Amino acid sequence: MKWMNLKSGKLLMVFTFAFFSMQSNAQGDKANSLLWEITGNGLKQPSYLFGTIHMICKEDFVFSALAKEKFNASKQVYLELDMDDPQLQAVMMGQMQLPGKESLKNKLGGGDFNKLDSFLKKELGMNLAMFDRFKPMIVMSLLAQRLLSCAEIESYELSFVKMASEQSKELLGLERIEDQVAVFDVIPDSLEIRSIMNMVNHFESQRNEFSRMAALYRAQDIESLYQLMATSPEMMGSQELLLDRRNRNWIPVMESAMKQSSTFFAVGAGHLAGSQGVLELLRKQGYKVKSL
């Protein structure tokens, strides 16, 4: 697809999860911190966990000196996906195509298709027909990028890919692209489309909500971030799929990595807190997790 370069292709999935994760449950530890140290339970060296926001305006992008120090001290890096995998984009595009003769136009219906088409033309200069053979999630990803009212968007994930490459660190993923796409395959298309049209119909309020979330992220105010996220209807009863189950699946992968060497993990901040969040799940496994 000519419309998608390598960078935008790699960001499509994290942008999609950014849109849904902004509605997620992040209660629990009230410490205002995005950087956490993991020790104990037989580990010979500490590992680190950093909560990201998958997209943020370039001028708001901050990675503290302490976080850089811990990144530099780690031997390997884990993101949600191995975004350094040269096959990632090709696999992702294959996974995002609708099966058989299904089309986005048929799923949307004529009225919503035309409305969404006009919105995409206005906001992105694209025709919806370009995506007619793709699952709704790819349109959701593109719309999510427009929630930021700035010309340049920065990605923590791509920054970590660059840093890992410069330092010759191995970069790996906590899950596969197939695992992430499978999450959305379980969610009914009708619910995804309702979410897309809600964004189109209430775009400015959605943009304002995302701006508030980004401000709380910059302040590392996890508790207030939760209060904002928890009030949104967009989670659609899918927290178990979008967050909790994935968090549980990550723990054995993290444990195996930490036993091998000091590891820097970076996942969406919405995954950190709560009774089924990564922080609490690690504590239940016997690790000491403290904010830095």
N, C-alpha and C positions, 0 to 999 in steps of 0.2 A: 504494500500500500504506500503510494508516494506521499500521502499526507502525514505519515508518521515517521519521524526520524528516530534514531536509536534512543536518544534521551527521553523523548516523550513516550516512546513505547515502554521503556522500563518503568516510567512513573505512572502509567495508567492504573496498575493494580493498587499501588500505594495511595493514589488519589481517591480511588473508589473506596478503599477502606478508611481513608480519612473522613469521607463524607459520613459513613456509617458510624465510625468510632467517635465522632463528635457527639453522638447521641448515647454513648455507652456509660456503663456503671464504673465509677472510679472512686468509690468510697473506701474508707479504711484508714491507713496511716496518714496522719495529718501533717507530717513533716513537709515543709515547702522545699522539695528537692526533686530534681530529675535524675540525679546521679546517685547510685547506690553501690555499696561494696558488699560482696558476698564472700564469707569466710566460714570456717568450721566444718563439721561433719567429715573430717578426714582430708580436707583440701590442703595441699602443700603450699599453695600460693593463692592470694585473693583474685577474684574475678570481679567484673564491674557490669552494672546494668544501667543503661541510659534510656530515658523516655523521650521519644521524638514527637514532633508534630510533622506529619508527612509533607506539608507544604506551608510555606511562610514567605512573606515578602522579603526580598533580599536585604533591605535595610534593617529588618528586624531579626535577621539570622544571627544568633549568638552561640558560641561554643566556648565555655569558660576555660581559663588556663588550667584549672584543676582537671577538668574533663579531658583536655588535650594530654595532660600528663599521664592520666590513667590509660587513655587510648594508646599512647606511645609505649607505656610499660607492658601492655598486654601482648601476648604472642600471636593471637588470632582474633578474628572479628566475625561475629555472627549477626546478620540482619534477619528480618522475617523471611526474606527471600535471598538467594544467592544472586545478587544483581550484577555480579561480574561474570556470570555464566553466559558465554557467547550464544548459546542456544535458547536463552530465556525468551527473547522477543518472538522467535519463530514458534516456539511451543505455546506461548501466550496467545498469539494470533489464531493458532489452530484451535485452542480451547475456547476462544471467544465466539467462534462462528456458530450460528444457529444450525440445528440438524435438519436434514432433509430439505423440504421446500418451504420451511417456515420463514417468515419475514417479519421484520420489526413493524412494518406498516400494518400488517394484519393484526398484530398484537396490540398496537396502539389504537387502531380505528382511525377513520378518516379525519375526524375533527381534531383529535389530539396530535395526529401525525402532522397536519398542516400547521398547527400552533407551535409545535416543537420545531418544525422545519423553519418557520419564520424566526423563532428565537435563536436557533443556531446560526442562521444567516446574519442576524444582527450582532450577536455576541462574538462569533468565531469566524464568520465569513465562510461557513461550510454548509453544504446541502445535506439534509438528513438521509437522502437517498444513498449517499456514500456508505452509510452504516446499516442499510436495510437487511443485510444478511448476518448482522452481528447481534449478540445478546444485548439486552438493555443495559447491562453493566458498563459497556464501553461508552455509551452516551452519558451515563452517570459520571464516569471518570472525567469526561471532557467538561461537563457542566461544573463539576467540583472545582476545577481549575479557575473558573470565573468567579468563585466566591471571594477571591482575593482581589481587592481593588488597587492593584499595583501592576506596573509594567513587567517587572522581573520577579519570578518565583524561584526561591531557593529550596533545595532538598537536602535534608540531613543525610538521607540514605546515599545519594550520589556523592555527597562530600566525603562520607566514610569510605565509599568505594575508591575514591581518588586518594585519600590518605593511606588506605591499606596498600594500594598499588605502589605509592611512593616509598612506603616503608617495607615493601616486600613481605607483607603479612598475608597469610591465607585468609580468604573471605568465604564464608559459608552461609547457608540459610537454615533457619529453624524448621521450615516447611518448604514444600515444592509449589510451583505455580499451579499444578493440577489440584493441590489441596485447597488453595485459595479460591480457584474458580469453582470447585465443588461446593463451597459454602453458598455461593450465589445460585448454583443450580438447584439447591434444595429450597431456596426461597421462591415462592410462586412468582412468575413473571408479572402477574397483576399487581402484586405488592411493590415490586421494583418500579413498575410504570407509574403507580400512584405516587411513589416517592419522587420520581423524575418530574411529573407534572406539578407536584406540590412546589418543587423548587422553581419551576418556570412561572407558576401563578403567584408565588410569593417570594420572588427573587431578592428583592431588597431586604426583606426581613431575614431571609436565610443568610444573606451577606452580612448583615448586622450581627446576627448570632455567631457567625464564624469569626467575625472581628473581635467579639467579646471573648470567645474561646481562645483566640490567639493572644489576646492581652493577658489572660489568666495563665496561659502557658509561659509567656515571657516572665511572669511573676513567679513561676513555679508553684502556683497556688492550687495544689491538687484537689483539696477539699472543695473550694469554690468552683473549680472546673467541673467537679462531679455534679454540684448543684445545678449548674447550667445544662450539662449534658442530660441529666436525669429527667428534666422537664420536657424534653423534646419527644414528640410522638413518632419520630422517624425510625426509632429502633425496631418498631413493628413486632415486638415480642420475639426478636431473633437474637437476643443477647447470648443465649447458650451456643448458638451456631457461630456468631461473629466474634465472640470473645472467649467465653468460658471454656468451651471444648478445645479451642486452639491453645489457650493458655496451658491446659492440662497436658496436651500433646507435646508442648514445648519442653516441659520440665525434664523428662528423661534425656532429651537431646542436650539440654543445658548441662545436666549432671555429667554426662559422658564427656562433653567438651571441657568442663572445668577440671575433671580428674586428669585430663591429658596435659593441660597447660593453662596459664592465666588467660582469660578470655574476656573480650569486650563485647557485650550484647547490646544491641540497639533495637528497640521495638516501640511501637506507638504508645504514647503515655497513657492512653486509655486502658492498656493491658496491665498496668502496674498494680493498681490498688483494688480493694474489694476482697471479699472472702474467697473468691475464685481468681483473684488477680495473681500475677506472677510473684510479687513480693511475699504474699501470704502462703502461696503454694510452696515456695522455697523454704520458708520457715517451718512449715509442716513436715518437710523432709529432713529437718534438723540443721539447716544452715542458719548462720547468723547474718542478717541483712540489715545494714545501717545506712542512713543517708549521709552524704558527704557535702 
